[in-house]
């Protein structure tokens, strides 16, 4: 499983599209809120991209792929089930704002403590693809890469956590 830091980065960056939507929706009426939300979302994406760039310098290991399954499509279900309802949520009272904040806290705990790292539309936006790969010993890992993969390929990867690799 990826480290808590890596999972937290992936969680925060996954909400960048929602942060952009909130910034546009609330800029006219709640400008400070819109700027703060957009800034937090942008910071999450920037820190993740810098982390992924620096992580490629870590020691690499060579692996063979015996099976591969693309996980990018699951980002669409994420957008429909999590992001779209937030846009429709009215925010005409402080109680609704607190309820939304509590929901984000619960969602972040679930995301960070479960294996939801593959649900991240920001990775797709920046050209990354996410795959579930199987190695010859039968271990299953998530792999972040910029290209399409095929069975039988040999890759040089950096380990970001127990079950998460980044192609170098």
Backbone torsions as a table, in degrees:
resi	resn	phi	psi	omega
1	UNK	NA	139.5	179.3
2	UNK	-61.1	158.8	179.1
3	UNK	-64.6	160.4	179.0
4	UNK	-59.8	-40.1	179.5
5	UNK	-60.1	-46.4	179.8
6	UNK	-64.0	-44.4	179.6
7	UNK	-64.3	-38.3	177.8
8	UNK	-65.6	-42.6	176.3
9	UNK	-60.3	-43.5	179.2
10	UNK	-65.5	-37.4	177.8
11	UNK	-64.6	-52.9	-176.9
12	UNK	-60.3	-44.0	-179.0
13	UNK	-67.9	-25.9	-179.8
14	UNK	-67.3	-19.6	179.9
15	UNK	-96.5	9.7	177.1
16	UNK	-59.3	-43.9	177.2
17	UNK	-58.8	-40.4	178.2
18	UNK	-66.8	-38.5	177.8
19	UNK	-60.8	-39.7	177.8
20	UNK	-64.8	-42.3	179.3
21	UNK	-63.4	-46.9	178.1
22	UNK	-60.3	-41.7	-179.3
23	UNK	-60.4	-42.9	179.2
24	UNK	-67.4	-45.3	-177.2
25	UNK	-65.9	-35.4	-172.8
26	UNK	-106.8	1.8	-175.9
27	UNK	-61.2	-40.3	-177.3
28	UNK	-72.1	-41.2	-173.6
29	UNK	-96.3	-32.8	-178.5
30	UNK	-134.2	68.9	-172.0
31	UNK	-57.3	-45.9	-178.1
32	UNK	-61.9	-44.3	177.3
33	UNK	-59.1	-46.4	-178.6
34	UNK	-60.3	-43.3	-178.8
35	UNK	-68.1	-41.8	179.7
36	UNK	-64.1	-46.2	-179.0
37	UNK	-63.4	-45.4	178.7
38	UNK	-62.5	-42.7	-179.5
39	UNK	-62.9	-41.9	178.0
40	UNK	-64.0	-44.2	178.4
41	UNK	-62.4	-45.2	179.4
42	UNK	-63.9	-42.1	178.7
43	UNK	-60.9	-41.7	178.6
44	UNK	-59.9	-43.6	179.9
45	UNK	-68.4	-44.1	-179.1
46	UNK	-62.6	-45.8	-180.0
47	UNK	-63.0	-40.9	178.0
48	UNK	-62.5	-46.1	-179.0
49	UNK	-64.2	-39.4	176.8
50	UNK	-65.7	-43.1	178.4
51	UNK	-59.2	-45.8	-179.7
52	UNK	-64.7	-37.1	178.3
53	UNK	-66.3	-44.5	179.7
54	UNK	-69.5	-34.2	-177.9
55	UNK	-63.7	-26.3	178.8
56	UNK	-65.1	-18.2	179.2
57	UNK	-84.1	-13.8	178.9
58	UNK	-65.1	164.3	178.8
59	UNK	-56.4	135.7	-178.9
60	UNK	-102.9	159.2	173.8
61	UNK	-135.3	152.6	-177.5
62	UNK	-97.3	132.3	178.4
63	UNK	-132.4	156.5	174.6
64	UNK	-110.7	142.3	179.0
65	UNK	-99.2	120.7	176.3
66	UNK	-98.7	-23.8	176.2
67	UNK	-149.7	147.6	-177.0
68	UNK	-142.2	139.3	177.1
69	UNK	-139.2	126.5	-178.6
70	UNK	-78.8	135.9	-177.1
71	UNK	-111.8	2.8	-176.7
72	UNK	-58.2	-35.5	-175.1
73	UNK	-63.5	-24.1	-179.0
74	UNK	-68.3	-17.8	177.0
75	UNK	-65.0	-31.0	178.8
76	UNK	-66.5	-42.3	178.8
77	UNK	-65.5	-33.7	176.5
78	UNK	-60.9	-47.2	-179.0
79	UNK	-61.1	-42.1	-178.0
80	UNK	-69.8	-43.5	-173.7
81	UNK	-83.4	-25.9	-177.4
82	UNK	-111.5	-46.3	-172.7
83	UNK	-77.4	-48.3	-175.4
84	UNK	-59.1	-44.1	177.9
85	UNK	-60.2	-31.0	178.7
86	UNK	-65.7	-36.7	-178.8
87	UNK	-65.9	-36.5	-178.2
88	UNK	-79.9	-12.5	-177.2
89	UNK	-71.9	119.4	177.9
90	UNK	-69.0	147.8	-178.1
91	UNK	-127.5	49.1	-175.7
92	UNK	-87.9	3.1	178.8
93	UNK	-145.6	159.0	179.6
94	UNK	-67.6	-28.6	179.6
95	UNK	-63.4	-40.7	178.3
96	UNK	-67.1	-35.6	176.5
97	UNK	-64.9	-42.6	177.9
98	UNK	-65.7	-41.6	178.5
99	UNK	-61.6	-42.2	178.2
100	UNK	-64.5	-42.1	178.6
101	UNK	-62.8	-42.8	177.8
102	UNK	-63.4	-39.8	177.7
103	UNK	-61.4	-42.5	178.0
104	UNK	-63.2	-38.2	178.3
105	UNK	-63.4	-48.0	178.8
106	UNK	-61.9	-44.8	179.5
107	UNK	-61.9	-39.5	179.5
108	UNK	-65.8	-39.5	178.2
109	UNK	-63.8	-44.7	177.9
110	UNK	-61.9	-44.4	-178.1
111	UNK	-63.6	-48.6	-176.2
112	UNK	-68.5	-34.9	-177.6
113	UNK	-90.8	-3.8	178.6
114	UNK	-118.6	-177.5	-177.2
115	UNK	-98.3	59.2	-179.3
116	UNK	-103.1	16.3	-175.9
117	UNK	-61.3	-25.4	-177.7
118	UNK	-76.0	-6.2	179.3
119	UNK	-99.5	86.5	-176.8
120	UNK	-148.4	95.9	-178.5
121	UNK	-64.3	-25.0	179.5
122	UNK	-64.0	-35.0	176.1
123	UNK	-60.3	-42.8	178.4
124	UNK	-63.7	-42.0	-179.0
125	UNK	-59.1	-36.2	-178.0
126	UNK	-95.2	17.9	171.1
127	UNK	86.1	8.1	177.8
128	UNK	-87.3	150.0	173.2
129	UNK	-119.7	149.4	179.0
130	UNK	-119.4	130.4	-179.6
131	UNK	-125.3	151.8	166.9
132	UNK	-101.9	118.3	-176.5
133	UNK	-116.6	152.1	174.6
134	UNK	-117.5	135.6	179.1
135	UNK	-98.4	166.6	-177.7
136	UNK	-55.2	-28.1	179.5
137	UNK	-81.9	2.3	176.9
138	UNK	90.5	-2.0	178.5
139	UNK	-71.4	142.7	179.6
140	UNK	-111.9	131.9	-178.0
141	UNK	-135.3	158.6	169.1
142	UNK	-93.4	142.0	-179.0
143	UNK	-131.7	127.4	175.4
144	UNK	-99.7	128.7	-178.7
145	UNK	-151.0	165.4	177.2
146	UNK	-95.9	-2.0	-174.3
147	UNK	-132.4	172.0	178.2
148	UNK	-82.7	145.8	-177.0
149	UNK	-114.1	159.1	175.8
150	UNK	-133.9	156.2	174.6
151	UNK	-60.4	147.1	176.2
152	UNK	85.6	-6.7	-179.8
153	UNK	-72.5	148.9	171.1
154	UNK	-102.3	133.1	-178.1
155	UNK	-127.5	152.2	168.5
156	UNK	-106.2	122.5	-174.0
157	UNK	-129.2	161.8	172.0
158	UNK	-111.9	134.7	179.5
159	UNK	-82.8	121.1	175.3
160	UNK	-96.8	-12.8	-179.9
161	UNK	-177.8	-179.6	-177.5
162	UNK	-55.3	-41.7	-175.5
163	UNK	-120.6	22.5	-179.2
164	UNK	-133.1	123.6	177.9
165	UNK	-119.0	155.2	172.6
166	UNK	-121.9	124.7	178.2
167	UNK	-70.0	137.3	-179.4
168	UNK	-86.1	NA	NA
